[in-house]
Amino acid sequence: MCGRYASARKKHDLLEEFEVELDGAPDQELGPDYNVAPTKEVYAVMSRVPRGEDGSRSGRPVRQLRVVRWGLVPSWAKDPSIGSRLINARIETVGDKPAFRKAFASRRCLLPADGYFEWMPTEEKKKQPYFIHPADGGVLAMAGLYEFWKDPGRADDDPLKWLCTCTVITTSAEDELGRIHDRMPMMVERGRWAEWLDPRLEDPAKLLVPASPDRLEAYPVSTEVNNVRNNGPDLVEPAAPIGKESGNGGDADALF
């Protein structure tokens, strides 16, 4: 699964990196977050067909950057609490599950990240956190879905009437990454961003081809990341593995 990631890039950098045409949250900018957890607000890149004066949508999709909440709330949900249980969507069932089926058909997004965290059991019966990120320092474009939920308890003119949420699509982790955890976020290669975001695509199932993880590296980090209240760039700094904090062999070399 993907239950924690880092996203520290500034908004203007993301607007440029993802060639965004419309800033969907012009009055809101998220600060650097090195410990993004479920229910937090995050940036999402999406393409939306403009709505005309008559309410219908027509024309080409416009790529935009929005602020959404992590934890997808389906449009049919009675209340938003279900979102905390829908932070991930498995690639194997994303097109079939009722919670994700409609969003997968036309509301796909990219969730920018610097990297993500996973935990691996150790001989000390503790779990060692690892930070997994592009070795070249580039952005990680995680495949996601977004959805809009209408709060029936709020007036139509209430700015909080609509809630936009997201989920991260996960796939199986292979090779060295699989040693840490058997699941990982599905990554979308830059050359496929436009197709992934296109809400008009008739056969989105063909897009479920994860990018190769060969450009990723992983290294152990401090267990401080375990606490969601902790934040800061120190959380993504290499640290001695559990059991080797002192004494010989306590290096923090990359896993691969």
C-alpha positions as CSV (number, residue, x, y, z in Angstrom):
1,M,0.0,0.0,0.0
2,C,0.9,3.7,0.0
3,G,0.1,5.3,3.3
4,R,2.6,8.0,3.6
5,Y,4.6,10.2,1.1
6,A,6.6,13.4,0.8
7,S,5.6,16.4,-1.3
8,A,7.8,19.5,-0.8
9,R,7.8,21.2,-4.2
10,K,6.3,24.6,-4.4
11,K,3.2,25.2,-6.4
12,H,4.8,27.3,-9.2
13,D,7.3,24.4,-9.7
14,L,4.5,21.9,-10.1
15,L,2.6,24.2,-12.4
16,E,5.6,24.3,-14.7
17,E,6.6,20.7,-14.3
18,F,3.2,19.3,-15.2
19,E,2.5,22.0,-17.9
20,V,-0.6,23.1,-16.0
21,E,-2.9,25.5,-17.9
22,L,-5.2,26.5,-15.0
23,D,-4.4,27.0,-11.3
24,G,-7.5,25.5,-9.8
25,A,-6.6,26.8,-6.3
26,P,-5.3,30.4,-7.0
27,D,-5.7,31.5,-3.4
28,Q,-4.3,28.4,-1.7
29,E,-0.7,27.1,-1.6
30,L,0.3,24.1,0.5
31,G,3.5,24.2,2.4
32,P,6.3,21.6,2.1
33,D,5.1,18.3,3.7
34,Y,7.6,15.6,4.4
35,N,5.0,13.4,6.1
36,V,1.8,13.4,4.0
37,A,-0.7,11.2,5.6
38,P,-4.3,10.2,4.7
39,T,-7.0,12.9,5.2
40,K,-4.4,15.7,4.5
41,E,-4.8,18.1,1.7
42,V,-2.5,17.4,-1.3
43,Y,-2.0,18.7,-4.8
44,A,-3.5,16.8,-7.7
45,V,-3.1,17.4,-11.4
46,M,-6.2,16.7,-13.5
47,S,-7.8,17.5,-16.8
48,R,-11.4,18.8,-16.9
49,V,-13.6,19.6,-19.8
50,P,-14.9,23.2,-19.4
51,R,-18.6,23.6,-18.5
52,G,-20.6,26.0,-20.7
53,E,-23.2,28.5,-19.7
54,D,-25.9,25.9,-20.1
55,G,-24.1,23.6,-17.7
56,S,-23.0,21.1,-20.3
57,R,-19.3,20.2,-20.9
58,S,-17.7,20.6,-24.3
59,G,-14.4,21.3,-25.9
60,R,-10.9,20.0,-25.1
61,P,-9.9,19.1,-21.5
62,V,-7.9,21.8,-19.6
63,R,-5.1,20.6,-17.4
64,Q,-5.3,22.1,-13.9
65,L,-3.8,21.8,-10.5
66,R,-6.2,21.5,-7.5
67,V,-6.0,20.9,-3.8
68,V,-7.8,17.8,-2.8
69,R,-8.1,15.6,0.3
70,W,-6.4,12.3,0.4
71,G,-9.0,9.5,1.0
72,L,-11.5,9.1,-1.8
73,V,-15.2,9.7,-0.9
74,P,-17.5,8.3,-3.6
75,S,-20.4,10.4,-4.8
76,W,-22.9,8.0,-3.3
77,A,-21.3,8.0,0.2
78,K,-23.6,9.0,3.1
79,D,-20.8,10.9,4.8
80,P,-17.1,11.6,4.2
81,S,-15.7,9.3,6.9
82,I,-15.4,6.5,4.4
83,G,-12.5,8.4,2.8
84,S,-10.1,7.3,5.5
85,R,-10.5,3.7,4.3
86,L,-10.1,4.5,0.6
87,I,-6.6,5.9,0.4
88,N,-5.5,3.3,-2.1
89,A,-7.1,1.5,-5.1
90,R,-5.5,-1.7,-6.3
91,I,-4.6,-1.8,-9.9
92,E,-6.1,-5.3,-10.2
93,T,-9.6,-4.2,-9.2
94,V,-9.7,-0.4,-9.8
95,G,-12.0,-0.8,-12.8
96,D,-14.5,-3.0,-11.0
97,K,-14.8,-1.9,-7.4
98,P,-18.0,0.3,-6.9
99,A,-16.0,2.9,-4.9
100,F,-13.6,3.5,-7.8
101,R,-15.3,2.4,-11.0
102,K,-16.8,5.7,-12.1
103,A,-13.7,7.7,-11.1
104,F,-11.4,5.4,-13.0
105,A,-13.6,5.8,-16.1
106,S,-13.2,9.6,-16.4
107,R,-11.6,11.2,-13.2
108,R,-8.0,10.1,-13.3
109,C,-5.3,12.3,-11.8
110,L,-1.6,12.5,-11.0
111,L,-0.4,13.1,-7.5
112,P,3.0,14.7,-7.4
113,A,5.5,13.4,-4.8
114,D,9.2,13.6,-4.0
115,G,9.0,10.0,-2.8
116,Y,7.1,7.7,-0.6
117,F,7.6,5.7,2.6
118,E,7.3,2.0,3.3
119,W,8.1,-0.1,6.3
120,M,10.0,-3.4,6.4
121,P,10.0,-5.9,9.4
122,T,13.4,-6.3,11.0
123,E,15.0,-9.0,13.2
124,E,14.4,-6.7,16.2
125,K,10.7,-7.2,15.7
126,K,10.3,-3.6,14.7
127,K,9.6,-2.0,11.3
128,Q,12.3,-0.1,9.5
129,P,11.0,2.9,7.4
130,Y,12.5,3.4,4.0
131,F,12.2,6.4,1.8
132,I,11.8,5.4,-1.9
133,H,12.3,8.1,-4.5
134,P,13.7,8.9,-8.0
135,A,17.4,8.6,-7.9
136,D,17.8,11.7,-10.1
137,G,15.7,13.8,-7.7
138,G,12.9,14.2,-10.2
139,V,9.2,14.3,-9.5
140,L,7.3,11.1,-8.9
141,A,3.9,11.2,-10.7
142,M,1.7,8.7,-8.8
143,A,-1.4,7.5,-10.6
144,G,-4.6,8.5,-8.8
145,L,-8.3,9.0,-9.0
146,Y,-10.4,11.9,-7.8
147,E,-14.0,12.3,-6.9
148,F,-16.5,15.0,-5.9
149,W,-18.9,14.5,-3.0
150,K,-21.8,16.8,-2.3
151,D,-22.6,17.5,1.4
152,P,-26.4,17.2,1.7
153,G,-26.3,19.2,5.0
154,R,-25.0,22.4,3.5
155,A,-26.6,25.1,1.5
156,D,-26.0,25.2,-2.3
157,D,-24.1,28.5,-1.9
158,D,-21.9,27.2,0.9
159,P,-18.2,27.1,-0.4
160,L,-17.8,23.8,1.6
161,K,-20.8,22.2,-0.2
162,W,-18.5,20.2,-2.5
163,L,-15.6,18.0,-1.3
164,C,-12.9,16.9,-3.7
165,T,-10.9,13.8,-2.7
166,C,-8.4,11.4,-4.1
167,T,-6.9,7.9,-3.9
168,V,-3.5,6.5,-4.9
169,I,-3.5,3.5,-7.3
170,T,-1.1,0.8,-6.1
171,T,0.5,-2.1,-8.0
172,S,2.7,-5.0,-7.0
173,A,6.3,-4.2,-6.1
174,E,9.0,-6.3,-7.8
175,D,12.7,-7.0,-7.4
176,E,14.4,-5.0,-4.6
177,L,11.3,-2.9,-3.8
178,G,9.3,-6.0,-3.1
179,R,11.7,-6.8,-0.3
180,I,10.5,-3.8,1.6
181,H,6.8,-4.1,0.8
182,D,4.8,-6.1,-1.7
183,R,2.9,-3.1,-2.9
184,M,3.9,0.3,-4.3
185,P,2.2,3.3,-6.0
186,M,1.6,3.0,-9.7
187,M,3.9,5.5,-11.4
188,V,2.9,7.2,-14.7
189,E,5.7,8.0,-17.2
190,R,5.9,11.6,-18.5
191,G,5.1,10.5,-22.0
192,R,1.8,9.1,-20.9
193,W,0.6,11.9,-18.6
194,A,-1.7,13.4,-21.2
195,E,-3.4,10.1,-22.0
196,W,-3.8,9.2,-18.4
197,L,-5.5,12.5,-17.6
198,D,-7.8,12.6,-20.6
199,P,-11.3,12.1,-19.3
200,R,-12.6,11.3,-22.8
201,L,-10.6,8.1,-23.2
202,E,-13.0,5.2,-23.9
203,D,-10.8,2.4,-22.8
204,P,-8.8,3.4,-19.7
205,A,-7.9,-0.2,-18.8
206,K,-5.2,0.0,-21.4
207,L,-3.5,2.6,-19.3
208,L,-2.8,0.3,-16.4
209,V,0.8,-0.2,-17.3
210,P,3.0,0.9,-14.4
211,A,6.2,2.8,-15.2
212,S,9.4,0.8,-14.5
213,P,10.7,1.2,-11.0
214,D,14.3,1.0,-12.1
215,R,14.9,4.7,-11.6
216,L,14.0,4.5,-7.9
217,E,16.3,4.1,-5.0
218,A,15.5,3.3,-1.3
219,Y,17.3,3.9,1.9
220,P,16.5,3.7,5.6
221,V,15.2,6.8,7.4
222,S,14.5,7.7,11.0
223,T,11.5,6.1,12.8
224,E,10.5,9.7,13.5
225,V,8.4,9.4,10.3
226,N,6.2,6.9,12.1
227,N,4.5,9.7,14.0
228,V,2.3,11.8,11.6
229,R,2.8,14.8,13.8
230,N,6.5,14.9,12.9
231,N,7.5,16.8,9.8
232,G,10.5,18.4,8.2
233,P,13.3,17.6,5.7
234,D,15.1,15.5,8.3
235,L,12.5,12.8,7.8
236,V,13.8,12.0,4.3
237,E,17.5,12.0,5.3
238,P,19.3,8.7,5.3
239,A,19.6,7.1,8.8
240,A,21.3,4.1,10.4
241,P,19.0,1.1,10.2
242,I,17.3,-0.1,13.4
243,G,19.7,-2.1,15.5
244,K,22.7,-0.3,14.0
245,E,22.2,3.2,15.4
246,S,25.4,2.7,17.2
247,G,28.4,0.4,16.8
248,N,29.9,-1.0,13.6
249,G,28.0,-1.4,10.4
250,G,25.7,1.5,11.0
251,D,25.9,3.0,7.5
252,A,22.9,4.3,5.7
253,D,23.8,3.3,2.1
254,A,21.0,3.0,-0.4
255,L,19.3,-0.4,-0.5
256,F,19.9,-0.5,-4.3
